[in-house]
């Protein structure tokens, strides 16, 4: 009888956090960090996630969706994390962070021949600046008191508006700008708009023990060169030996 009771207690006992947990990742189409490819998802950040999670032995899902929904789910649902997320002051206390996935900087970009003269934040404020709704660049523009901000559902639409002359300027990842420039798109960089650390942002109530395990796994990938090799495949530089400020 005692043996039977002991077995029942074991069966009724809750699973450990690591056993019971499934981490749900949300992300967006944002090359080269995360994007649709061959019916699935690829990218420099995605490739790091799918190495981190098996290392810590926790189940996970990854879903690609519009950015506004991706970051909203991470804020609303305890077991959800969003990437690739710029760690800026406005977001610092809204999430728990695992970082860095990459370091990045943005240019303020205009259409060639537009006549736009903007050499810094001050001179750029007079123009209509476009970006994606709920993107970190929106927060930076608002923090710097840009009065004319045009918000679109995604960055592709913002780029189309810029090329069509419907907006004057847009912040753009340096790497993406270089790719478009190489393709012959009529764009010119005016000045460095921001520099930032790209990270995994988890719900503020996300389990601290799992956050720690994810951070340790990422740190190991940085130390052994795995992250650098992943970043290099996508034309990105290493995070070691660099610094980035969330401006």
C-alpha positions in Angstrom: 0.0 0.0 0.0 2.8 2.4 0.9 4.5 1.6 -2.4 1.3 2.4 -4.3 0.9 5.7 -2.4 4.4 6.7 -3.3 3.9 6.0 -6.9 0.7 8.1 -6.9 2.5 11.0 -5.3 5.2 10.8 -8.0 2.6 10.7 -10.7 0.8 13.7 -9.2 3.9 15.7 -8.7 4.3 18.7 -11.0 6.9 18.6 -13.8 10.0 20.7 -13.3 9.9 24.1 -15.0 12.4 22.9 -17.7 10.3 19.8 -18.4 7.0 21.5 -18.6 8.1 24.7 -20.4 7.7 25.4 -24.1 9.2 28.8 -25.1 7.3 30.5 -27.9 9.4 32.8 -30.1 7.9 35.4 -32.4 9.8 37.2 -35.1 9.3 39.2 -38.3 10.6 39.2 -41.9 13.7 41.3 -41.4 16.7 40.2 -43.5 19.4 39.2 -42.8 18.4 38.5 -39.1 15.2 36.6 -39.7 13.3 36.0 -42.9 11.2 33.5 -45.0 13.3 31.1 -47.0 12.3 27.9 -48.9 9.0 27.6 -47.1 10.6 28.1 -43.6 12.6 30.7 -41.7 16.3 31.5 -41.9 18.6 34.3 -40.8 21.5 35.2 -38.5 19.4 35.5 -35.4 17.2 32.5 -36.2 20.3 30.3 -36.7 21.4 31.3 -33.2 18.0 30.5 -31.6 17.9 27.0 -33.1 21.3 26.3 -31.5 20.7 27.9 -28.1 17.4 26.0 -27.4 18.6 22.4 -28.0 21.7 23.2 -25.8 19.4 23.8 -22.8 17.0 21.0 -23.6 13.8 23.1 -23.7 11.0 22.8 -26.3 10.3 25.8 -28.4 8.3 27.1 -31.3 9.1 29.9 -33.7 6.5 31.9 -35.7 7.1 34.6 -38.2 4.4 37.4 -38.3 4.1 41.2 -38.6 6.3 43.0 -36.1 3.6 44.8 -34.2 1.9 41.5 -33.4 5.3 39.8 -32.7 6.4 42.3 -30.0 2.8 42.6 -28.6 2.6 38.8 -28.0 6.0 38.9 -26.2 4.7 41.6 -23.9 1.4 39.8 -23.2 2.3 36.1 -22.9 4.5 34.8 -20.1 6.3 32.1 -22.1 6.9 34.2 -25.2 10.1 35.9 -26.5 10.6 38.1 -29.6 13.6 38.6 -31.8 15.5 40.3 -33.4 14.8 43.1 -30.9 16.8 46.3 -30.5 17.6 46.9 -26.8 16.7 50.6 -26.5 15.9 52.5 -23.3 12.2 52.6 -24.0 12.1 48.8 -23.9 14.5 48.1 -21.1 12.0 47.5 -18.3 9.4 45.9 -20.5 11.3 42.7 -21.1 13.9 40.3 -19.9 16.9 40.2 -22.2 19.2 37.6 -23.7 22.0 39.3 -25.7 23.7 40.1 -27.9 22.6 38.4 -31.1 24.3 41.1 -33.2 25.3 44.7 -33.2 23.9 47.0 -35.8 23.7 50.6 -36.8 21.2 52.5 -38.9 21.7 55.2 -41.6 19.2 58.0 -42.2 18.6 57.4 -45.9 17.1 59.6 -48.7 16.3 59.0 -52.3 19.1 60.1 -54.7 18.3 63.4 -56.4 15.6 64.3 -53.8 17.3 67.5 -52.8 17.0 66.6 -49.1 19.8 68.2 -47.0 20.0 66.4 -43.6 23.4 66.0 -41.9 22.2 65.2 -38.3 19.1 64.8 -36.2 18.5 68.5 -36.0 18.5 69.2 -39.7 16.5 66.0 -40.4 13.5 67.1 -38.1 12.1 69.4 -40.8 11.4 66.4 -43.1 8.8 63.7 -43.3 10.5 60.5 -41.9 9.0 57.1 -42.5 9.4 53.9 -40.5 7.5 50.7 -39.5 4.9 51.0 -36.8 6.2 49.8 -33.4 9.7 49.5 -34.7 12.5 50.7 -32.4 13.3 53.4 -34.9 9.8 54.9 -34.1 10.8 55.2 -30.5 14.1 56.9 -31.4 12.3 59.3 -33.6 9.7 60.2 -31.0 12.4 60.5 -28.3 14.2 63.0 -30.5 11.0 65.0 -31.1 10.6 64.4 -34.9 7.3 66.1 -35.7 6.5 64.4 -39.0 6.7 60.6 -38.7 5.0 58.5 -41.3 4.2 55.0 -40.0 3.7 52.0 -42.2 2.8 48.3 -41.5 6.3 47.1 -42.7 9.6 48.4 -43.9 9.1 47.4 -47.5 6.1 49.8 -47.7 8.2 52.5 -46.1 10.9 52.0 -48.7 8.4 52.1 -51.6 7.1 55.5 -50.2 10.7 56.8 -50.1 11.4 55.8 -53.6 8.1 57.3 -54.8 8.8 60.6 -53.1 5.9 60.3 -50.6 8.3 60.6 -47.7 11.7 62.3 -47.4 13.8 60.1 -45.2 13.8 56.7 -43.5 16.2 55.0 -41.0 17.7 51.8 -42.5 20.0 49.1 -41.4 23.5 49.7 -42.7 23.7 46.2 -44.2 20.3 46.5 -45.9 21.4 49.9 -47.3 24.6 48.3 -48.7 22.6 45.5 -50.3 20.1 47.9 -51.9 23.0 50.2 -53.0 24.7 47.2 -54.7 21.5 46.4 -56.5 21.5 49.9 -58.0 18.6 51.4 -55.9 18.7 55.2 -56.0 19.4 55.7 -52.3 22.0 57.8 -50.4 22.9 57.7 -46.7 22.8 61.1 -45.0 24.2 60.3 -41.5 24.4 57.6 -38.8 21.0 57.6 -37.2 21.5 55.0 -34.4 23.6 52.2 -33.1 22.1 49.3 -31.1 22.4 45.9 -29.6 20.1 43.3 -31.2 18.7 40.8 -28.6 16.1 38.3 -27.6 13.4 40.1 -25.5 11.2 37.8 -23.3 8.1 38.6 -21.4 8.8 40.4 -18.1 7.4 37.4 -16.2 9.4 34.9 -18.2 11.0 32.3 -15.9 14.4 33.6 -14.7 16.0 30.2 -14.6 15.3 29.6 -18.3 16.5 33.1 -19.2 19.7 32.4 -17.4 20.2 29.1 -19.2 19.6 30.8 -22.6 22.1 33.5 -21.7 24.7 31.0 -20.7 24.2 29.0 -23.9 24.5 32.2 -26.0 27.6 33.3 -24.1 29.2 29.9 -24.9 28.4 30.3 -28.6 30.1 33.7 -28.5 33.1 32.3 -26.7 33.7 29.3 -29.0 33.2 31.2 -32.2 29.9 29.7 -33.2 28.1 33.1 -33.2 30.8 34.8 -35.2 30.6 32.0 -37.9 26.9 32.4 -38.1 27.0 36.2 -38.5 29.8 35.9 -41.1 27.5 33.7 -43.3 25.1 36.6 -43.5 27.7 39.3 -44.1 27.6 40.6 -40.5 30.6 41.3 -38.2 31.3 39.7 -34.8 30.0 41.2 -31.6 33.3 40.8 -29.8 35.6 43.8 -29.9 32.6 46.1 -30.9 30.3 48.3 -28.9 26.9 49.6 -29.6 24.8 52.1 -27.8 21.0 52.3 -27.9 20.6 55.9 -28.9 
